[in-house]
Amino acid sequence: MTEPSLNSGKDATVLVCDDDPTYLLLMEETLSSDNHKVLTAANGVDALKLYIQHEPNIVLLDVHMPMLSGFEVCAEIRKHPKGKDIPILMVTGADDILSIESAYKHGATDFLPKPLRWPMVAHRVRYMLKGSETFNSLKQSEEKMRRLAYIDSLTGLPNRQSLDESLEEAIWFAAKEQQSLGIMYIDLDNFKRINDTLGHDFGDKLLKKISEKICQCVKEKAGFPDALIDVIDIQVFRLGGDEFMILLNQTLHDDDVKVVAQSLVTCISELVSIDDYEVALTPSIGIAMYPRDGANVTELKKHADVAMYYAKSMGRRGYRFYAESLNENAMKFLQIEGCLRNALSNDEFMLHYQPQVCLKNNKIISVEALLRWKSPELGYVTPSDFIPVAEDSGLINELGEWVMRTACFQAKAWLDAGMQDFRVSVNLSSIQFKRASLLNMIKRALDDSGLPASLLEVELTESAVMNDVDHNITRLNQIRDMGVAISIDDFGTGYSSLSYLKKFPINTLKIDRSFIITIDSDPDDAAIVEAIIALASTLNLTVIAEGVETHGQLKTLNRFHCDIIQGFYFSKAVSAEEVTEMMQHPLNPALFEQM
């Protein structure tokens, strides 16, 4: 076998400890021949002193020494900050099995049996040194990989793994010193909309800018009271996506934490310029305090997360502390989000259809497709509960496409069954409307189902189309050019502008139910509804009144010449099979008596 190169072992420092002067002399001569620097000690105490002073590359210890035994010296070296990985050779009797076992127990790397054979000693040291350098090289590589594993590649901030370990250490110290600490869970409001609209590359640039703003705020401690500036220790972490975490490592009162939180809200909310765009993002911040809100990493993170969702539910752009008395909506939000992620793949959704009745012939002429969800864990979940969660989590696009395709295939089935000119209306969220892929999504649904475009109508809220009007008019014209009808939902509750309304290529106005509830008892609501119907007539638009529940409401709407009625007075939203059954029979004439 070829002996390995000894270059890596040259010029090493070797510490030898033995109470026999002859052995020390021979050991020094043997190892010096390889250009090693040899340190010798005749007792355990001197050996430890030499180790601390010189931090040698390898240590040879005799088991039996004055003052401190080789076992004790070995154990003490292993306690030293840099003594964990140094090679330690223990010199023992050839047949002393107990000493050999004890050597390993106290941390020895290996042992040398007596009587010593000097060429073997030199050879063993060479190999141990080479192995130590290889080991140290591997340790350096591992340390580099470890650093990479603990740093977020996009922002350069410590990541989730780093947070968990830092928070665990901070909790340990706080418990020991009987101090408190705080964590802040930061989520950027509506970041997913920017990602969907301007693309992920833009989103990454924005995240880097936001992380820089957070770090600058923390570093400069802008707005912090003087008493906090010199004592507070703040660390910033990126958990992933648009989520960040702040760790406050000092004893803090709630009022101090409020100052820090408000400073972060103000800083993050400032305009950011990227690629000729000016973007303003706001944060929702949830705060949890140790030990009040949790005794460990898991509890603190969970409660900060709950508090963050509570901040979102209270209007965003702000912060909230965790409390046991948090309202049920915040907890429900978390439950719904967890169940929602797999609901589509688990086939938990269904479409129901609410009939729309024409007052000219008292017949059902169209339906609105309404999404329903029955969760195995939560039971029936109302759209008002799960749609906001879907929008916030980014699931609304996938869910909206499923609704569009399902409604188109069902409308085609009705057409094939002989229900001519029977239109289905599908709601589009403002997030869907802004997506560049919207037109392709609608076209695929029509092409795959075979449904004529004239039998599809899309519904948009007034607020969704009144922002960035010029761009939205172009988008609406593209939809109309496909042959698809367009309806403005909840009309009268948004940012109405009659000067723009006449420019929108729309077919239908749907009067919000809030005006219909008291139309037969409140003259003001009645006047508003009458004006909307007259306006729509002038613009050649069809008017649908939704939320009609009483005969009195129906009579008033008929008097105002409303075109179409939708509401529980005729039918709730029902399954496709029930719609088919209803279409086979005329509506009860009694519903229309004395109009």
C-alpha positions in Angstrom: 0.0 0.0 0.0 1.3 3.4 -0.9 1.8 5.7 2.1 -0.2 8.9 1.8 1.4 12.3 1.3 2.4 13.7 4.6 2.6 17.3 3.4 -0.7 18.1 5.0 0.7 16.9 8.3 3.9 19.0 8.2 4.5 21.8 10.7 1.7 20.7 13.0 1.8 21.3 16.8 1.7 18.2 18.9 1.1 18.1 22.6 2.6 15.1 24.5 1.9 14.4 28.1 3.7 11.7 30.0 5.2 11.4 33.4 8.2 9.4 32.1 11.0 11.7 31.0 12.5 9.0 28.7 9.2 8.6 26.9 8.8 12.4 26.4 12.3 12.7 25.0 11.9 9.8 22.6 8.4 11.1 21.5 9.9 14.6 20.9 12.7 13.1 18.7 10.3 10.9 16.8 7.8 13.6 16.0 10.3 16.4 15.4 11.7 14.4 12.5 8.4 15.2 10.6 8.9 19.0 11.3 6.2 19.0 13.9 6.4 21.4 16.8 6.3 19.3 20.0 5.1 20.5 23.3 5.7 18.3 26.4 4.1 18.2 29.8 4.9 15.9 32.7 1.5 16.3 34.5 -2.1 16.8 33.6 -2.3 20.4 34.9 0.6 21.5 32.7 -0.9 19.7 29.8 -4.2 21.7 30.1 -2.3 25.0 30.4 -0.3 24.2 27.2 -3.4 23.2 25.4 -5.2 26.4 26.2 -2.1 28.5 25.4 -1.2 26.9 22.1 -4.3 25.0 20.8 -2.3 22.2 19.3 -3.4 20.1 16.3 -3.2 16.8 18.1 -2.7 15.5 21.7 -1.1 12.4 23.0 -2.0 11.6 26.6 -0.7 8.9 28.9 -3.5 7.4 31.1 -1.5 7.6 34.3 -0.2 11.1 35.1 0.2 13.2 38.3 -2.3 15.8 39.4 -4.8 15.1 36.6 -5.1 11.7 34.8 -5.1 11.4 31.1 -8.9 10.7 31.3 -9.5 14.0 33.1 -7.4 16.0 30.8 -9.1 14.5 27.8 -12.6 15.3 29.2 -11.5 18.9 29.9 -10.2 19.4 26.4 -13.5 18.2 25.0 -15.2 21.0 27.0 -13.0 23.7 25.4 -14.8 25.6 22.6 -12.2 24.4 20.1 -11.5 21.0 21.6 -14.5 19.2 20.2 -12.9 17.8 17.1 -9.2 17.7 17.9 -7.6 14.2 17.6 -6.6 12.8 21.0 -4.5 9.6 21.3 -4.5 7.9 24.6 -1.5 5.8 25.6 -2.6 2.7 27.5 -1.3 -0.7 28.5 -1.7 -3.3 25.7 -3.9 -5.5 27.8 -5.7 -2.8 29.8 -9.1 -3.2 28.3 -10.8 -1.2 31.1 -8.5 1.8 30.4 -9.2 1.5 26.6 -12.9 1.6 27.2 -12.5 4.5 29.7 -10.4 6.4 27.1 -13.2 6.3 24.6 -15.7 7.1 27.2 -13.8 10.3 28.1 -13.6 11.4 24.5 -10.4 9.9 23.1 -10.2 9.5 19.3 -8.1 6.4 19.5 -5.4 4.7 21.7 -1.8 3.6 21.4 -0.8 0.4 23.3 2.4 0.1 25.3 5.2 -0.7 24.8 5.3 2.0 22.2 6.9 1.3 18.8 8.3 4.7 17.6 7.9 4.2 13.8 4.2 3.2 14.5 3.8 6.3 16.7 5.0 8.6 13.9 2.9 6.8 11.3 -0.3 7.0 13.5 0.2 10.8 14.1 0.7 11.4 10.4 -2.5 9.7 9.6 -4.4 11.3 12.4 -3.3 14.8 11.3 -4.2 14.1 7.7 -7.5 12.8 8.7 -8.0 15.8 11.0 -7.4 18.2 8.1 -9.7 16.2 5.8 -12.3 16.3 8.6 -11.8 20.0 9.1 -12.2 20.6 5.4 -15.4 18.6 5.4 -16.6 20.6 8.5 -15.9 23.8 6.6 -18.0 22.6 3.7 -20.7 21.5 6.0 -20.7 24.9 7.7 -21.0 26.6 4.3 -23.9 24.4 3.4 -25.4 25.1 6.8 -25.1 28.9 6.2 -26.8 28.5 2.9 -29.6 26.4 4.5 -30.2 29.2 7.0 -30.3 32.1 4.6 -33.1 33.2 2.3 -31.6 33.2 -1.2 -33.8 36.1 -2.5 -33.5 38.7 0.3 -30.3 37.5 2.1 -32.3 37.5 5.4 -32.2 34.6 7.9 -34.9 32.1 6.9 -37.6 30.0 8.7 -35.1 27.4 10.0 -32.9 30.2 11.4 -35.9 31.8 13.1 -36.9 28.5 14.8 -33.4 28.1 16.3 -33.0 31.8 17.2 -36.4 31.9 18.8 -35.7 28.7 20.8 -32.4 30.2 22.1 -34.1 33.5 22.9 -36.9 31.8 24.8 -34.2 29.8 26.8 -32.4 33.0 27.7 -35.6 34.9 28.5 -36.7 32.1 30.8 -33.3 32.0 32.5 -33.2 35.8 33.0 -37.0 36.0 33.8 -37.5 38.4 30.9 -40.1 38.7 28.1 -39.7 38.8 24.4 -41.9 39.5 21.4 -42.4 38.3 17.9 -44.2 40.1 15.0 -45.6 38.1 12.1 -45.8 40.4 9.0 -47.9 39.6 6.0 -48.1 42.0 3.0 -51.7 42.9 2.1 -52.8 42.0 -1.4 -49.3 41.0 -2.5 -50.7 38.1 -4.5 -52.6 40.5 -6.7 -49.4 42.3 -7.6 -47.7 39.0 -8.4 -50.6 37.9 -10.5 -50.9 41.2 -12.3 -47.3 42.2 -12.8 -45.6 38.9 -12.7 -43.3 36.9 -10.3 -40.1 38.7 -11.4 -41.7 42.0 -10.4 -42.9 40.4 -7.2 -39.4 39.2 -6.3 -38.0 42.7 -6.9 -40.7 44.1 -4.7 -40.0 41.6 -1.9 -36.3 42.6 -1.9 -37.3 46.3 -1.7 -39.6 45.6 1.2 -37.0 43.5 3.1 -34.6 46.4 2.7 -37.1 48.8 4.1 -37.8 46.6 7.1 -34.1 46.2 7.8 -33.5 49.9 7.4 -36.4 50.7 9.8 -35.0 48.2 12.4 -31.4 49.4 12.0 -32.3 53.1 12.2 -35.0 52.5 14.9 -36.9 55.4 13.4 -39.6 56.6 15.7 -38.5 54.4 18.6 -38.5 56.1 22.0 -35.0 57.0 23.4 -35.3 54.5 26.2 -35.6 51.7 23.6 -32.9 52.6 21.1 -29.9 51.4 23.2 -31.4 48.3 24.7 -33.7 46.7 22.2 -32.3 43.9 20.0 -34.3 43.2 16.9 -33.8 40.4 14.3 -35.5 40.2 10.9 -36.4 36.9 9.2 -38.1 36.0 5.9 -40.4 33.0 6.3 -41.2 32.7 2.6 -43.5 34.3 0.1 -44.6 37.7 1.4 -44.2 36.7 5.1 -41.6 38.1 7.5 -41.0 37.7 11.2 -39.5 40.2 13.7 -37.9 38.9 16.9 -37.6 41.4 19.8 -35.1 40.0 22.2 -35.4 42.3 25.2 -37.8 42.8 28.1 -40.6 44.9 26.6 -43.9 46.4 27.6 -46.8 46.3 25.2 -46.5 50.1 24.7 -42.9 49.6 23.5 -43.9 46.9 21.1 -46.7 49.1 19.8 -44.2 51.8 18.9 -42.1 49.3 17.0 -45.1 47.9 15.2 -46.4 51.3 14.2 -43.0 52.3 12.9 -42.9 49.2 10.7 -46.4 49.8 9.4 -45.5 53.4 8.4 -42.2 52.3 6.8 -43.6 49.4 4.8 -46.6 51.4 3.6 -44.4 54.0 1.8 -44.4 54.0 -2.0 -41.8 51.8 -3.7 -40.6 52.5 -7.3 -39.8 49.5 -9.5 -39.5 49.3 -13.3 -41.4 52.6 -13.8 -44.2 51.4 -11.4 -45.0 53.0 -8.1 -46.4 50.4 -5.7 -47.8 50.9 -2.2 -48.1 47.8 -0.1 -49.5 47.7 3.5 -48.7 45.2 6.2 -50.9 43.3 8.6 -48.9 42.5 11.7 -49.7 39.9 14.4 -47.9 40.1 17.8 -47.3 37.4 20.4 -45.4 37.9 23.6 -43.4 35.4 25.7 -44.3 34.1 28.2 -47.9 35.5 28.1 -48.9 34.1 24.8 -46.9 30.9 24.6 -44.1 29.0 26.3 -42.4 27.6 23.2 -41.6 28.3 19.6 -44.7 26.5 18.2 -47.2 28.3 20.4 -45.7 31.7 19.9 -45.6 31.4 16.1 -49.1 30.0 16.0 -50.5 32.8 18.1 -48.6 35.5 16.2 -50.1 34.0 13.0 -53.6 34.1 14.5 -53.1 37.8 15.5 -52.0 38.6 12.0 -55.1 37.2 10.5 -57.1 39.1 13.1 -55.3 42.3 11.9 -56.4 41.5 8.3 -60.0 40.9 9.4 -60.0 44.3 11.1 -59.2 46.2 7.9 -55.5 45.5 7.2 -52.7 48.0 7.4 -52.2 47.7 11.1 -51.2 45.4 14.0 -52.9 43.4 16.6 -51.8 41.6 19.8 -52.8 38.0 20.3 -55.4 37.5 23.0 -57.4 34.5 24.1 -60.5 36.5 23.4 -59.8 37.0 19.7 -63.1 36.9 17.8 -64.1 33.7 16.2 -63.7 35.1 12.7 -59.9 35.1 12.9 -59.8 31.5 14.0 -62.4 30.6 11.4 -60.2 32.2 8.7 -57.4 29.9 9.7 -59.6 26.8 9.7 -61.1 27.7 6.3 -57.7 28.3 4.7 -56.4 25.0 5.9 -59.4 23.1 4.5 -59.7 25.1 1.3 -56.4 24.2 -0.1 -57.4 20.6 -0.9 -61.1 21.2 -1.4 -61.0 21.5 -5.2 -58.9 18.4 -5.7 -61.2 16.5 -3.3 -64.3 17.5 -5.3 -66.0 19.3 -2.4 -67.4 22.2 -4.4 -70.7 22.3 -6.3 -72.6 24.9 -8.4 -76.2 25.9 -7.6 -78.2 28.1 -9.9 -80.6 30.9 -8.9 -83.4 31.5 -11.4 -83.9 34.9 -13.0 -87.5 35.7 -14.0 -88.5 38.0 -16.8 -91.5 40.2 -15.8 -92.6 40.6 -19.4 -93.6 36.9 -19.7 -93.3 35.6 -16.1 -90.8 33.0 -17.2 -87.3 31.9 -16.1 -85.0 33.0 -18.8 -81.6 32.7 -17.1 -79.8 31.7 -14.0 -76.8 32.9 -11.9 -74.2 30.3 -11.1 -73.4 30.4 -7.4 -70.6 28.4 -5.8 -71.3 26.2 -2.8 -68.8 24.3 -0.6 -69.4 21.4 1.8 -66.3 20.6 3.7 -65.9 17.2 5.5 -64.4 19.0 8.4 -66.4 22.3 8.5 -69.7 21.3 7.0 -71.4 23.8 4.7 -69.3 27.0 4.5 -70.9 30.1 3.1 -69.4 32.0 0.2 -69.1 35.1 2.3 -66.8 33.1 4.6 -64.6 31.3 2.1 -64.4 33.6 -0.9 -62.4 36.3 0.9 -60.1 33.5 2.1 -59.7 32.2 -1.4 -58.9 35.7 -2.7 -56.3 36.3 0.1 -54.6 32.9 -0.4 -54.5 33.1 -4.2 -56.8 30.1 -4.7 -59.5 32.3 -6.3 -58.1 32.0 -9.8 -58.1 28.2 -9.8 -61.5 28.1 -8.2 -62.9 30.7 -10.6 -61.8 28.7 -13.6 -63.5 25.6 -12.2 -66.7 27.6 -11.8 -66.5 29.0 -15.3 -66.0 25.6 -16.9 -68.6 23.8 -14.8 -71.2 26.5 -15.6 -70.5 26.4 -19.3 -70.7 22.6 -19.6 -74.0 22.7 -17.6 -75.4 25.5 -19.9 -74.5 23.4 -22.9 -76.3 20.4 -21.4 -79.4 22.6 -21.0 -79.1 23.8 -24.6 -78.8 20.2 -25.8 -81.9 19.4 -23.8 -83.9 21.9 -25.7 -83.7 25.0 -23.4 -83.0 27.6 -26.1 -81.7 31.1 -25.4 -81.2 30.1 -21.7 -78.3 32.1 -20.4 -76.0 31.4 -17.4 -74.3 34.1 -15.5 -70.9 33.6 -13.8 -69.3 36.0 -11.2 -65.7 37.2 -11.8 -63.7 38.5 -8.8 -61.7 41.6 -9.3 -58.5 39.4 -9.0 -59.7 37.3 -11.9 -60.6 40.3 -14.0 -57.1 41.7 -13.7 -55.3 38.5 -14.8 -53.8 38.6 -18.3 -55.0 35.1 -18.9 -58.7 35.9 -18.3 -59.7 36.0 -22.0 -58.0 32.7 -22.7 -59.7 31.1 -19.7 -63.1 32.1 -20.9 -62.4 31.1 -24.5 -61.2 27.6 -23.3 -64.3 27.1 -21.3 -66.5 28.0 -24.3 -64.5 26.0 -26.8 -64.3 22.9 -24.6 -68.0 22.9 -23.6 -69.3 23.9 -27.1 -71.5 26.6 -25.5 -72.3 29.6 -27.7 -70.7 32.7 -26.3 -74.1 34.5 -26.4 -75.4 32.2 -23.7 -72.7 33.2 -21.2 -72.7 36.3 -19.1 -70.0 37.5 -16.7 -70.8 39.5 -13.6 -68.4 42.1 -12.2 -68.9 44.3 -9.1 -69.1 48.1 -9.7 -65.9 48.7 -7.7 -63.9 46.1 -9.7 -64.5 48.0 -13.0 -64.3 51.6 -11.7 -60.6 51.4 -10.9 -58.2 52.1 -13.8 -61.2 52.8 -16.0 -59.5 53.2 -19.4 -57.7 49.8 -19.1 -60.9 48.1 -17.9 -62.9 49.5 -20.8 -60.5 47.9 -23.1 -60.7 44.6 -21.2 -64.6 44.7 -21.2 -64.6 45.4 -25.0 -62.4 42.3 -25.5 -65.0 40.2 -23.6 -67.9 41.7 -25.5 -66.0 41.1 -28.8 -66.1 37.4 -27.9 -69.9 37.6 -27.8 -70.1 37.2 -24.0 -72.6 39.5 -22.2 -71.4 41.6 -19.3 -73.3 42.5 -16.1 -72.4 45.0 -13.4 -73.3 43.5 -10.0 -74.2 45.3 -6.8 -74.8 48.6 -8.7 -75.3 51.6 -6.5 -72.9 50.5 -3.7 -69.6 51.2 -5.3 -67.9 54.2 -6.9 -70.7 55.1 -9.4 -69.8 57.5 -12.1 -72.5 58.1 -14.8 -70.0 59.8 -17.1 -68.0 56.6 -17.3 -71.0 54.2 -17.1 -72.1 55.1 -20.6 -68.7 54.2 -22.0 -68.7 50.7 -20.5 -69.7 48.0 -23.0 -72.1 46.3 -20.6 -75.5 44.6 -21.1 -77.0 44.5 -17.7 -77.2 46.4 -14.4 -78.0 44.4 -11.2 -79.4 46.6 -8.5 -78.0 45.7 -5.1 -80.3 43.9 -2.7 -79.7 46.6 0.0 -81.9 49.0 -2.0 -84.6 46.3 -2.6 -85.1 45.3 1.0 -87.1 48.4 1.9 -88.2 49.5 -1.6 -91.9 49.2 -0.7 -91.5 51.1 2.6 -88.7 53.6 2.2 -89.4 56.4 -0.3 -85.7 57.2 -0.6 -84.7 53.6 -1.6 -87.7 53.5 -4.0 -86.6 56.7 -5.6 -83.0 55.4 -6.1 -84.2 52.2 -7.6 -86.6 54.0 -9.9 -83.8 56.3 -11.1 -81.5 53.4 -11.8 -84.1 51.6 -13.9 -84.8 54.8 -15.8 -81.1 55.4 -16.4 -80.6 51.8 -17.6 -83.6 52.2 -20.0 -82.0 55.3 -21.4 -78.7 53.5 -22.0 -80.5 50.4 -23.4 -79.4 48.2 -20.5 -81.3 45.4 -19.0 -82.0 45.7 -15.2 -82.1 42.9 -12.7 -83.3 43.4 -9.2 -81.7 40.8 -6.8 -82.8 40.0 -3.3 -86.5 40.1 -4.0 -88.3 38.3 -1.2 -91.8 39.8 -0.9 -94.8 40.4 -3.1 -94.7 44.1 -2.2 -91.2 44.4 -3.5 -92.3 42.6 -6.7 -95.2 45.0 -7.2 -93.1 48.1 -6.8 -90.4 46.8 -9.2 -93.1 45.9 -11.7 -94.5 49.5 -11.4 -91.0 50.8 -12.1 -90.7 48.6 -15.2 -87.9 46.5 -13.9 -86.9 43.8 -16.5 -85.8 40.8 -14.5 -86.3 39.6 -10.9 -84.1 37.4 -8.8 -84.6 36.3 -5.2 -86.2 34.0 -2.7 -89.6 35.1 -3.7 -89.3 32.8 -6.7 -86.6 30.5 -5.7 -83.4 30.1 -3.8 -80.3 28.8 -5.6 -80.9 25.1 -6.4 -79.1 22.3 -8.1 -78.9 21.9 -11.9 -81.4 19.0 -11.8 -83.9 21.2 -9.9 -83.5 24.0 -12.5 -84.3 21.4 -15.2 -87.4 20.3 -13.3 -88.6 23.9 -12.8 -88.2 24.6 -16.5 -90.6 21.8 -17.4 -93.5 23.6 -15.6 -94.7 27.2 -15.6 -94.3 29.3 -12.5 -97.2 29.5 -10.1 -99.6 32.3 -11.5 -100.4 33.2 -7.9 -96.9 34.7 -7.6 -97.8 37.4 -10.0 -101.3 38.3 -8.9 -102.3 41.9 -8.3 -99.1 43.3 -9.7 
